[in-house]
């Protein structure tokens, strides 16, 4: 009865319409909606009405419900919910004194730590828009993005001082994390310490926007602008598939500037989670953090799982991971054998989310899905529509491969530089091609711009990559299309072997020929030490393609002009 009354009281305030019964049940089960002291409940509802579904609302509500409980654990120590709320209030007032106001942009070039969180919450309270910068940007890349997006200020970690100096951009500059004190710019900590005003701010007329950059693996990173959802329906949909609960501890290893890391920061605000943050990824340190903090959830990109499983078995077994209920992976392809290997070592706790910066999530694979159909991207969650279309925009039946289009409440609002993804029947292109099996599980066959035509046959590199990745001697692999005089196009594979593996070009070709059609056998196989990856672990195929162009140019006496951004 209490739960029913609480659900009815909070429906309007939490923004749960539509699908009220589904959303309320999920949020009650997750512990977001729960019996609360009347005075605290009144305060929470007040903050939700004031701020809407925004990071500012999450921080303010959690500070009322759990003021003295831990919100952040990072390399500097612990911060409580009340402490973070006060810090971000002070920082927002300090930003305002520096001339930053509603609608202005704040670029953030920072790793996972309290300074990132402080800045996002302060911006949300001001109504300033956040631009999340890739920590692997070079000076020229930084300049290109900053000139295009035109923020008013940039908050950066001191380790990126050289990049900032090379960028030489005229912006208000603040240091999020200082180690050696080399920068003359004021630090976030000094702004907070020197500001006496910790009062709550007046909510902005328009909620802050969050601009996440696309991976840029096939071109220049674009700014994908996203506002706050109108309801908590998207969070309910995710929580209906992944068993995340309120007041649990989450290790966020994925970069917060990436859409996957930031999504779980936002979800964690709704759940009043305790965040465990480390600036740089180390596989053993990640396992140590899970054990020391008895973390129930781990947020990663697939390459982090790969690096962890490369540790010696005795190192992995040294850590008690029994607290871990959900390992949430997204951001790039998750090979089926990697999923199985992780679950065999840590338990059936792996959830793989497929989506993109533009469409947010499209499908979610549970441990059962990954066991039954290794390599699947999962099933369509509540509140999401997914359809497969052919080149003539006709919807395809299960089993047939075509372009993937998605619709949900979380899709982006368009690129900041103009333009949008392709749209059919109100659904947005994910940029991939794939098919649904008889159980409604999605399989990704490749990028829609990576398909090549070899001798009249359509070939997707992804299928060959997945096959070669399963070879016992292969650590990782990437396949691209190259020009071919005889067939128009052909495949070339770049292979990284395991430390103990033995495989040559003929062996790799033979392995593909024994398992796939002859036209899918790579024309060339090149063995390299490592694949080029961005900060989120996604393979940057553009660099592999450019190396091919450079080789071709050298053969013809033309060194070419390397004007790429990567």
VMD Tcl script that draws the C-alpha trace (Angstrom):
set ca {
  {0.00 0.00 0.00}
  {2.83 2.41 0.89}
  {4.57 1.63 -2.39}
  {1.35 2.22 -4.32}
  {0.74 5.58 -2.62}
  {4.34 6.66 -3.17}
  {4.16 5.72 -6.81}
  {0.97 7.77 -7.27}
  {2.45 10.79 -5.49}
  {5.58 10.82 -7.60}
  {4.21 10.02 -11.04}
  {3.67 13.61 -12.13}
  {6.74 14.95 -10.40}
  {9.08 12.34 -11.85}
  {7.79 12.76 -15.38}
  {6.81 9.15 -15.88}
  {4.19 9.51 -18.58}
  {3.58 7.65 -20.83}
  {3.71 3.92 -19.90}
  {3.09 4.78 -16.25}
  {2.47 1.22 -14.93}
  {5.60 -0.18 -16.57}
  {7.82 2.74 -15.55}
  {6.58 2.89 -11.95}
  {7.05 -0.86 -11.45}
  {10.61 -0.75 -12.81}
  {11.55 2.31 -10.77}
  {10.10 0.79 -7.59}
  {11.97 -2.47 -8.23}
  {15.19 -0.51 -8.80}
  {14.69 1.42 -5.57}
  {14.41 4.86 -7.19}
  {10.83 5.15 -5.96}
  {10.81 4.04 -2.33}
  {9.28 5.06 1.01}
  {10.96 8.25 2.22}
  {10.66 10.44 5.29}
  {7.88 12.99 4.62}
  {10.16 16.00 5.01}
  {12.76 14.54 2.66}
  {10.11 13.42 0.19}
  {8.75 16.97 0.06}
  {12.25 18.29 -0.58}
  {12.95 15.75 -3.31}
  {9.68 16.51 -5.10}
  {10.40 20.22 -4.87}
  {13.81 19.80 -6.50}
  {12.42 17.56 -9.23}
  {9.74 20.12 -10.04}
  {12.34 22.89 -10.12}
  {14.98 21.17 -12.23}
  {13.18 18.52 -14.28}
  {15.05 15.42 -15.47}
  {18.52 16.97 -15.32}
  {21.85 16.26 -13.57}
  {21.12 19.22 -11.31}
  {17.91 17.51 -10.13}
  {19.73 14.24 -9.44}
  {22.42 15.94 -7.39}
  {19.96 18.07 -5.39}
  {17.57 15.18 -4.70}
  {20.33 12.80 -3.60}
  {21.78 15.46 -1.29}
  {18.40 15.60 0.46}
  {17.83 11.84 0.66}
  {21.39 10.68 1.41}
  {23.34 13.77 2.54}
  {26.14 12.00 4.42}
  {26.54 8.94 2.22}
  {29.37 8.64 -0.27}
  {28.81 9.79 -3.84}
  {32.35 9.83 -5.31}
  {35.46 7.78 -4.59}
  {38.45 8.92 -6.64}
  {42.20 9.24 -6.24}
  {41.78 12.22 -3.91}
  {39.41 10.42 -1.53}
  {35.67 10.44 -0.91}
  {32.93 13.05 -1.30}
  {29.38 12.85 0.08}
  {26.20 13.70 -1.81}
  {25.77 16.86 0.23}
  {29.41 17.74 -0.34}
  {29.17 17.37 -4.11}
  {25.93 19.38 -4.19}
  {27.60 22.19 -2.25}
  {30.78 22.06 -4.36}
  {28.84 22.28 -7.62}
  {26.71 25.15 -6.27}
  {29.87 27.07 -5.41}
  {31.43 26.29 -8.76}
  {28.29 27.43 -10.59}
  {28.39 30.76 -8.72}
  {32.11 31.07 -9.50}
  {31.51 30.40 -13.19}
  {28.78 33.04 -13.19}
  {31.19 35.56 -11.66}
  {33.63 34.73 -14.47}
  {30.99 35.65 -17.04}
  {29.62 32.21 -17.90}
  {25.84 32.17 -18.10}
  {22.84 30.26 -19.40}
  {23.29 29.08 -22.99}
  {27.09 29.45 -22.97}
  {29.25 26.46 -23.80}
  {31.83 24.82 -21.54}
  {34.26 22.40 -23.18}
  {35.52 19.65 -20.87}
  {38.86 17.97 -21.62}
  {39.20 15.81 -18.54}
  {39.47 12.24 -17.34}
  {37.29 10.44 -14.80}
  {37.47 12.30 -11.48}
  {35.57 14.72 -9.24}
  {36.49 17.75 -11.37}
  {34.57 16.33 -14.33}
  {31.51 15.71 -12.14}
  {31.73 19.13 -10.46}
  {31.86 20.86 -13.85}
  {28.92 18.96 -15.35}
  {26.71 19.61 -12.33}
  {27.69 23.29 -12.15}
  {26.95 23.69 -15.86}
  {23.57 21.99 -15.42}
  {22.67 24.36 -12.60}
  {23.66 27.36 -14.73}
  {22.00 26.09 -17.89}
  {25.38 26.13 -19.66}
  {25.97 23.54 -22.37}
  {28.72 20.91 -21.98}
  {30.99 19.88 -24.85}
  {32.80 16.63 -24.06}
  {36.27 16.52 -25.62}
  {38.22 13.37 -26.47}
  {41.29 13.08 -24.23}
  {43.34 11.78 -27.20}
  {42.87 14.94 -29.25}
  {45.93 16.60 -30.73}
  {46.30 20.38 -30.77}
  {44.94 20.78 -34.34}
  {41.98 18.49 -33.58}
  {41.22 20.50 -30.48}
  {41.32 23.73 -32.46}
  {39.00 22.35 -35.16}
  {36.36 21.26 -32.64}
  {36.59 24.38 -30.48}
  {36.32 26.70 -33.48}
  {33.31 24.79 -34.79}
  {31.48 24.49 -31.46}
  {32.51 27.95 -30.14}
  {32.34 27.38 -26.35}
  {33.00 30.25 -23.96}
  {35.24 28.32 -21.58}
  {37.30 25.15 -21.40}
  {37.93 23.02 -18.31}
  {40.96 20.77 -18.74}
  {43.29 18.46 -16.85}
  {46.79 19.85 -16.41}
  {48.30 16.88 -18.24}
  {46.79 18.35 -21.42}
  {48.49 21.73 -20.94}
  {50.79 21.21 -23.94}
  {47.81 20.40 -26.16}
  {46.02 23.49 -24.87}
  {49.04 25.68 -25.57}
  {49.36 24.31 -29.10}
  {45.67 24.98 -29.62}
  {46.17 28.63 -28.59}
  {42.44 29.32 -28.35}
  {41.06 32.47 -26.76}
  {38.78 31.02 -24.08}
  {38.28 31.26 -20.35}
  {40.43 28.41 -19.04}
  {40.17 26.41 -15.82}
  {42.13 23.38 -14.59}
  {40.06 20.38 -13.49}
  {42.93 18.23 -12.16}
  {46.30 19.66 -11.19}
  {49.40 17.59 -10.47}
  {52.50 19.77 -10.84}
  {50.96 23.23 -10.78}
  {52.47 24.10 -14.15}
  {49.38 25.87 -15.45}
  {48.75 29.50 -14.56}
  {45.00 29.04 -15.08}
  {42.78 28.90 -11.97}
  {41.83 25.42 -10.78}
  {38.34 24.13 -10.14}
  {39.38 23.48 -6.53}
  {40.51 27.07 -6.03}
  {37.24 28.42 -7.45}
  {35.28 26.23 -5.04}
  {37.45 27.09 -2.03}
  {37.39 30.83 -2.70}
  {33.61 31.03 -3.21}
  {31.53 31.56 -0.08}
  {28.14 31.36 -1.79}
  {26.87 27.76 -1.72}
  {23.18 28.68 -2.11}
  {20.93 26.93 -4.58}
  {20.71 28.62 -7.94}
  {17.59 29.65 -9.77}
  {16.86 27.03 -12.46}
  {17.60 28.22 -16.00}
  {14.80 28.84 -18.48}
  {16.19 26.09 -20.70}
  {17.94 22.96 -19.49}
  {21.59 22.46 -20.38}
  {22.49 20.55 -23.52}
  {25.21 17.92 -23.68}
  {27.30 17.60 -26.82}
  {29.03 14.26 -27.26}
  {31.50 13.94 -30.10}
  {31.17 10.99 -32.46}
  {34.12 8.60 -32.48}
  {35.58 9.99 -35.70}
  {36.82 6.53 -36.70}
  {35.89 7.14 -40.33}
  {36.16 10.95 -40.45}
  {36.20 14.17 -38.44}
  {34.38 13.87 -35.09}
  {30.97 15.52 -35.18}
  {29.14 17.13 -32.29}
  {25.95 15.23 -31.47}
  {23.69 17.44 -29.38}
  {21.40 15.86 -26.81}
  {18.99 17.40 -24.34}
  {17.35 15.80 -21.33}
  {14.58 13.24 -21.97}
  {11.05 14.39 -21.25}
  {10.39 11.45 -18.92}
  {12.22 8.79 -16.95}
  {10.94 6.22 -19.44}
  {14.37 5.67 -21.07}
  {15.97 4.96 -17.69}
  {13.13 2.59 -16.82}
  {13.64 0.78 -20.13}
  {17.34 0.29 -19.42}
  {16.77 -0.79 -15.82}
  {14.18 -3.34 -16.95}
  {17.00 -5.17 -18.76}
  {20.04 -4.47 -16.57}
  {19.77 -5.14 -12.80}
  {21.15 -1.82 -11.52}
  {19.72 -0.81 -8.14}
  {19.60 2.36 -6.06}
  {22.46 3.09 -3.63}
  {24.82 0.54 -5.12}
  {28.47 1.14 -5.98}
  {29.47 1.48 -9.61}
  {33.00 1.43 -11.02}
  {32.90 3.62 -14.14}
  {35.97 2.61 -16.13}
  {34.59 3.84 -19.47}
  {35.53 7.49 -20.15}
  {32.95 9.94 -18.84}
  {33.35 12.03 -22.00}
  {32.06 9.08 -24.03}
  {28.32 8.63 -24.47}
  {28.40 5.27 -22.63}
  {30.31 6.58 -19.63}
  {28.18 9.71 -19.43}
  {24.96 7.69 -19.76}
  {25.88 5.76 -16.62}
  {26.83 8.93 -14.82}
  {23.31 10.20 -15.59}
  {21.67 6.89 -14.62}
  {23.74 6.86 -11.44}
  {22.27 10.22 -10.45}
  {18.78 8.72 -10.66}
  {19.93 5.72 -8.63}
  {21.96 7.81 -6.16}
  {24.89 5.53 -6.95}
  {28.34 5.72 -5.44}
  {30.81 6.29 -8.28}
  {34.31 4.82 -8.19}
  {36.46 6.81 -10.64}
  {40.06 6.44 -11.76}
  {41.72 8.78 -14.23}
  {43.45 6.10 -16.27}
  {42.47 2.55 -17.02}
  {44.55 -0.30 -15.65}
  {42.98 -3.78 -15.81}
  {44.31 -5.04 -12.50}
  {43.50 -1.76 -10.73}
  {39.94 -2.09 -12.04}
  {39.62 -5.55 -10.49}
  {41.12 -4.21 -7.27}
  {38.56 -1.37 -7.19}
  {35.70 -3.84 -7.56}
  {36.96 -5.92 -4.65}
  {37.89 -3.03 -2.32}
  {34.58 -1.22 -2.80}
  {32.40 -4.34 -3.13}
  {31.07 -2.81 -6.34}
  {27.86 -4.22 -7.77}
  {28.26 -2.66 -11.24}
  {31.11 -2.14 -13.69}
  {30.90 0.13 -16.73}
  {33.37 -0.62 -19.54}
  {34.03 -0.50 -23.24}
  {34.82 -3.94 -24.74}
  {38.57 -3.36 -25.16}
  {38.79 -3.01 -21.36}
  {37.39 -6.52 -20.98}
  {39.85 -7.71 -23.59}
  {42.81 -6.15 -21.76}
  {41.60 -7.64 -18.47}
  {41.27 -11.14 -19.87}
  {44.87 -10.89 -21.11}
  {46.02 -10.88 -17.48}
  {47.35 -14.16 -16.13}
  {44.65 -16.38 -14.68}
  {46.21 -16.26 -11.23}
  {46.04 -12.45 -11.26}
  {42.32 -12.46 -12.09}
  {41.58 -15.15 -9.50}
  {43.40 -13.12 -6.85}
  {40.49 -10.68 -6.63}
  {37.08 -11.35 -5.07}
  {34.54 -10.21 -7.68}
  {31.54 -11.91 -6.07}
  {29.84 -8.55 -5.41}
  {29.62 -7.84 -9.15}
  {26.04 -8.18 -10.43}
  {26.26 -6.28 -13.73}
  {29.15 -5.68 -16.09}
  {27.77 -3.22 -18.64}
  {29.63 -3.00 -21.95}
  {29.10 -0.81 -25.00}
  {30.95 1.50 -27.37}
  {32.26 -1.03 -29.91}
  {31.71 -4.58 -31.08}
  {31.79 -7.25 -28.36}
  {33.13 -10.53 -29.79}
  {31.14 -13.56 -28.71}
  {34.20 -15.42 -27.46}
  {35.23 -12.45 -25.31}
  {31.76 -12.34 -23.73}
  {31.90 -16.04 -22.92}
  {35.45 -15.80 -21.60}
  {34.54 -12.93 -19.25}
  {31.45 -14.72 -17.90}
  {33.36 -17.98 -17.42}
  {35.85 -16.06 -15.27}
  {33.55 -13.71 -13.33}
  {30.04 -15.16 -13.55}
  {27.05 -14.49 -15.80}
  {26.95 -10.76 -15.18}
  {27.66 -9.31 -18.65}
  {25.17 -7.01 -20.38}
  {26.02 -5.68 -23.84}
  {24.27 -2.58 -25.12}
  {24.24 -1.76 -28.82}
  {23.59 1.77 -30.00}
  {25.34 4.88 -31.22}
  {26.03 8.45 -30.16}
  {23.07 9.50 -32.31}
  {20.37 6.94 -31.45}
  {21.47 6.14 -27.86}
  {20.58 2.51 -27.14}
  {18.89 0.24 -29.64}
  {19.22 -3.27 -28.18}
  {20.49 -4.88 -24.98}
  {21.93 -8.39 -24.69}
  {21.56 -10.16 -21.35}
  {23.90 -12.92 -20.12}
  {21.32 -15.45 -21.32}
  {21.36 -13.92 -24.80}
  {25.16 -13.93 -24.91}
  {25.29 -17.55 -23.83}
  {22.60 -18.73 -26.26}
  {23.71 -16.62 -29.23}
  {27.32 -15.43 -28.85}
  {27.92 -12.27 -30.82}
  {24.35 -10.99 -30.59}
  {23.69 -7.31 -29.92}
  {20.59 -8.34 -27.97}
  {16.89 -7.58 -28.00}
  {14.90 -4.36 -28.40}
  {14.06 -2.83 -24.98}
  {10.76 -1.30 -23.93}
  {10.08 2.08 -25.52}
  {12.41 1.53 -28.51}
  {11.43 0.79 -32.11}
  {13.95 -0.93 -34.40}
  {13.41 -1.84 -38.04}
  {15.58 -3.21 -40.83}
  {15.22 -1.59 -44.26}
  {16.57 -2.41 -47.72}
  {18.05 0.13 -50.14}
  {14.56 1.03 -51.38}
  {13.35 1.79 -47.83}
  {11.23 -1.36 -47.62}
  {11.08 -3.05 -44.22}
  {12.77 -6.44 -44.28}
  {11.62 -9.60 -42.48}
  {13.58 -11.46 -39.81}
  {16.72 -13.07 -41.14}
  {17.39 -10.61 -43.93}
  {20.25 -8.11 -43.70}
  {19.63 -4.41 -44.19}
  {20.17 -0.97 -42.70}
  {19.25 -0.54 -39.03}
  {16.91 2.31 -38.04}
  {15.98 3.16 -34.46}
  {13.52 5.37 -32.65}
  {13.30 6.22 -28.93}
  {13.11 9.15 -26.56}
  {16.90 9.43 -26.34}
  {17.80 10.10 -29.98}
  {19.98 13.12 -30.58}
  {18.81 16.51 -31.85}
  {21.12 16.74 -34.85}
  {24.77 17.59 -35.44}
  {25.92 20.93 -34.09}
  {27.59 21.68 -37.41}
  {24.35 20.97 -39.27}
  {22.95 17.82 -40.81}
  {21.43 14.67 -39.42}
  {21.47 10.90 -39.88}
  {19.20 9.36 -42.50}
  {15.57 9.07 -41.38}
  {12.90 6.60 -42.53}
  {9.38 6.66 -41.07}
  {10.62 8.83 -38.21}
  {13.38 6.36 -37.32}
  {17.06 7.32 -37.29}
  {19.84 5.36 -38.99}
  {22.31 3.74 -36.60}
  {24.91 3.67 -39.37}
  {25.07 -0.13 -39.31}
  {23.59 -3.03 -41.21}
  {22.31 -6.16 -39.51}
  {19.53 -8.72 -39.16}
  {17.13 -10.10 -36.57}
  {17.02 -13.82 -35.83}
  {13.87 -15.83 -35.13}
  {14.07 -14.93 -31.42}
  {14.14 -11.21 -32.18}
  {17.83 -10.87 -31.35}
  {19.85 -8.38 -33.39}
  {23.13 -9.24 -35.09}
  {25.38 -6.55 -36.54}
  {26.81 -7.47 -39.93}
  {28.87 -4.31 -40.41}
  {28.88 -0.57 -40.99}
  {26.64 0.55 -43.83}
  {29.57 2.55 -45.24}
  {32.06 -0.35 -44.95}
  {30.35 -2.77 -47.31}
  {32.45 -3.53 -50.37}
  {31.49 -5.17 -53.64}
  {34.04 -7.82 -54.61}
  {33.44 -9.50 -57.95}
  {29.76 -8.54 -57.76}
  {29.30 -9.95 -54.23}
  {28.45 -7.80 -51.20}
  {30.99 -8.31 -48.42}
  {31.00 -6.89 -44.89}
  {34.38 -6.83 -43.09}
  {32.70 -7.53 -39.73}
  {32.00 -11.18 -40.59}
  {35.64 -11.83 -41.42}
  {36.79 -9.94 -38.32}
  {34.56 -12.03 -36.06}
  {35.83 -15.25 -37.61}
  {39.54 -14.39 -37.38}
  {39.12 -13.03 -33.85}
  {38.03 -16.52 -32.81}
  {41.30 -18.09 -33.98}
  {43.40 -19.22 -31.03}
  {46.48 -17.39 -32.33}
  {44.70 -14.05 -32.91}
  {44.50 -11.37 -30.26}
  {42.63 -8.77 -32.34}
  {41.91 -8.02 -35.96}
  {40.54 -5.32 -38.25}
  {39.51 -5.72 -41.88}
  {39.12 -2.98 -44.48}
  {38.25 -2.76 -48.16}
  {41.00 -1.99 -50.67}
  {40.99 -1.39 -54.42}
  {41.51 -4.46 -56.58}
  {42.15 -4.43 -60.35}
  {40.48 -7.80 -60.93}
  {37.48 -7.70 -58.58}
  {36.98 -3.96 -58.07}
  {37.46 -4.28 -54.33}
  {38.92 -6.84 -51.97}
  {39.55 -7.26 -48.27}
  {42.74 -6.68 -46.33}
  {43.14 -7.94 -42.78}
  {45.35 -6.40 -40.10}
  {46.09 -9.03 -37.47}
  {47.62 -8.85 -34.00}
  {48.64 -12.30 -32.78}
  {48.74 -13.48 -29.18}
  {52.08 -13.63 -27.40}
  {52.16 -17.40 -27.80}
  {50.29 -17.60 -31.09}
  {51.72 -18.76 -34.40}
  {49.94 -17.75 -37.61}
  {51.15 -16.66 -41.03}
  {49.36 -15.08 -43.99}
  {48.66 -18.39 -45.73}
  {47.32 -19.86 -42.51}
  {44.97 -16.91 -41.96}
  {43.65 -17.09 -45.53}
  {43.17 -20.84 -45.26}
  {41.23 -20.42 -42.01}
  {38.84 -17.94 -43.64}
  {38.42 -20.10 -46.75}
  {37.54 -23.14 -44.62}
  {34.78 -21.25 -42.84}
  {33.44 -18.62 -45.27}
  {32.76 -18.17 -48.96}
  {35.81 -17.81 -51.20}
  {35.08 -14.17 -52.10}
  {35.40 -13.27 -48.40}
  {39.02 -14.42 -48.14}
  {41.29 -11.38 -47.63}
  {43.59 -10.57 -50.53}
  {46.23 -9.54 -48.02}
  {46.94 -10.20 -44.37}
  {49.31 -7.84 -42.57}
  {50.59 -8.62 -39.09}
  {51.04 -5.59 -36.82}
  {51.89 -4.99 -33.16}
  {48.63 -3.24 -32.26}
  {45.55 -1.75 -33.85}
  {45.07 2.04 -33.78}
  {42.36 2.87 -31.26}
  {40.74 6.01 -29.91}
  {40.31 6.81 -26.22}
  {37.22 4.61 -25.95}
  {38.96 1.60 -27.46}
  {37.24 1.73 -30.84}
  {39.46 0.75 -33.78}
  {40.26 3.78 -35.96}
  {40.08 2.18 -39.39}
  {40.71 5.53 -41.01}
  {44.35 5.25 -39.93}
  {44.64 1.79 -41.50}
  {43.11 3.11 -44.71}
  {45.48 6.08 -44.71}
  {48.46 3.77 -44.32}
  {47.27 1.96 -47.43}
  {46.95 5.25 -49.32}
  {50.43 6.28 -48.19}
  {51.83 2.95 -49.45}
  {50.07 3.41 -52.79}
  {51.36 6.98 -53.01}
  {54.90 5.86 -52.28}
  {54.68 3.25 -55.03}
  {53.61 5.89 -57.53}
  {56.13 8.47 -56.35}
  {53.52 10.59 -54.57}
  {53.91 10.84 -50.81}
  {50.43 12.34 -50.48}
  {49.16 15.00 -48.09}
  {48.37 13.71 -44.62}
  {45.78 16.24 -43.56}
  {43.70 13.86 -41.48}
  {42.54 14.65 -37.96}
  {43.68 11.34 -36.52}
}
mol new
graphics top color blue
foreach p $ca { graphics top sphere $p radius 0.5 }
foreach p [lrange $ca 0 end-1] q [lrange $ca 1 end] { graphics top cylinder $p $q radius 0.2 }
display resetview
